[in-house]
Amino acid sequence: QVQLVESGGGLVQPGGSLRLSCAASGITFNIYTMGWYRQAPGKQRELVASISSLSDTNFADSVKGRFTISRDNGKRSVYLQMNSLKPEDTANYSCSATLRGTTSWGQGTQVTVSS
């Protein structure tokens, strides 16, 4: 059974930084594509960033140059470093694990960017 547990969310001022972490269990972590999605109130969930089993990365246009994604297969974890945060980055951020077209998500962690 896939379990994804996120941490690291919180309240940050515009221009600030946060680092989200996701610990995975119940999967052969190193073969999965891992990702981060976010959903703001009243909006659809969107893919923020992903990292393949070969560490190829992909980012939403809205976060390119500000966010980075990384993974540590030994720790079965994926990270999202978020810099230069904007109020529009406010959302619930959830971790994902994808293999052969099947995706699982964690419960998420709230990120609020506000002064």
C-alpha positions as CSV (number, residue, x, y, z in Angstrom):
1,Q,0.0,0.0,0.0
2,V,1.4,3.3,-1.1
3,Q,1.9,5.9,1.7
4,L,3.1,9.4,1.0
5,V,3.6,11.8,3.9
6,E,4.3,15.4,3.3
7,S,5.9,17.9,5.6
8,G,7.4,21.4,5.6
9,G,4.4,23.6,4.7
10,G,3.6,26.8,6.6
11,L,3.1,30.5,6.5
12,V,5.8,32.5,4.7
13,Q,6.0,36.1,3.5
14,P,6.2,37.0,-0.2
15,G,9.7,36.5,-1.4
16,G,10.5,33.9,1.2
17,S,11.4,30.2,0.8
18,L,10.1,26.9,2.0
19,R,11.3,23.3,1.5
20,L,8.7,20.6,1.3
21,S,9.5,17.0,2.0
22,C,7.7,13.8,1.1
23,A,8.5,10.4,2.6
24,A,7.3,7.4,0.7
25,S,6.6,3.8,1.8
26,G,5.0,0.7,0.3
27,I,6.6,1.2,-3.1
28,T,9.9,0.5,-4.9
29,F,10.7,4.1,-4.7
30,N,13.5,4.4,-7.2
31,I,11.4,3.2,-10.2
32,Y,8.6,5.7,-9.6
33,T,8.2,9.2,-11.1
34,M,7.6,11.5,-8.2
35,G,5.9,14.8,-8.3
36,W,4.3,17.7,-6.5
37,Y,0.8,18.9,-7.2
38,R,-1.0,21.9,-5.7
39,Q,-4.6,22.9,-5.4
40,A,-5.8,26.3,-4.4
41,P,-9.4,26.9,-3.2
42,G,-11.8,26.9,-6.1
43,K,-9.1,25.8,-8.6
44,Q,-8.2,22.5,-10.2
45,R,-5.2,20.6,-9.0
46,E,-2.2,21.3,-11.1
47,L,1.2,19.7,-11.5
48,V,3.9,21.8,-10.1
49,A,7.0,19.7,-10.7
50,S,8.0,16.1,-11.4
51,I,11.2,14.1,-11.3
52,S,11.5,10.8,-13.1
53,S,13.4,7.6,-12.0
54,L,16.3,9.0,-14.0
55,S,16.0,12.4,-12.3
56,D,14.7,14.1,-15.4
57,T,12.7,17.1,-14.1
58,N,9.7,19.0,-15.4
59,F,8.2,22.2,-14.0
60,A,5.0,24.2,-14.5
61,D,5.7,27.5,-16.3
62,S,4.5,29.4,-13.3
63,V,7.3,28.1,-11.1
64,K,10.2,27.7,-13.5
65,G,13.3,29.4,-12.1
66,R,11.9,29.6,-8.6
67,F,11.2,26.0,-7.6
68,T,13.5,22.9,-7.7
69,I,12.7,19.3,-7.2
70,S,15.0,16.6,-6.0
71,R,14.9,13.0,-4.8
72,D,16.9,10.8,-2.4
73,N,16.3,7.2,-3.3
74,G,18.2,6.0,-0.2
75,K,15.8,8.0,2.0
76,R,12.8,7.2,-0.2
77,S,12.0,10.9,-0.3
78,V,11.3,13.7,-2.7
79,Y,11.8,17.4,-2.0
80,L,10.4,20.7,-3.4
81,Q,12.5,23.8,-2.8
82,M,10.4,26.8,-3.2
83,N,12.1,30.2,-3.5
84,S,10.8,33.7,-4.3
85,L,7.4,32.7,-3.2
86,K,4.3,34.7,-4.3
87,P,0.8,35.0,-2.9
88,E,-0.4,33.0,-5.9
89,D,1.6,30.1,-4.8
90,T,-0.7,29.6,-1.8
91,A,-2.3,26.2,-2.0
92,N,-2.3,22.7,-0.6
93,Y,0.7,20.9,-1.9
94,S,0.6,17.1,-2.3
95,C,3.2,14.6,-3.2
96,S,2.6,12.1,-6.0
97,A,4.0,8.7,-7.1
98,T,3.4,7.5,-10.6
99,L,4.2,4.2,-12.3
100,R,2.8,2.9,-15.6
101,G,0.0,5.6,-15.6
102,T,-1.2,5.0,-12.1
103,T,-0.8,7.9,-9.6
104,S,-1.1,8.0,-5.9
105,W,-1.2,11.2,-3.8
106,G,-0.5,12.1,-0.2
107,Q,-2.8,14.1,2.0
108,G,-0.9,17.3,1.4
109,T,0.6,20.2,3.3
110,Q,-0.6,23.7,3.3
111,V,1.5,26.6,2.0
112,T,0.3,30.1,2.6
113,V,2.2,33.1,1.2
114,S,1.1,36.3,2.8
115,S,2.4,39.4,4.5
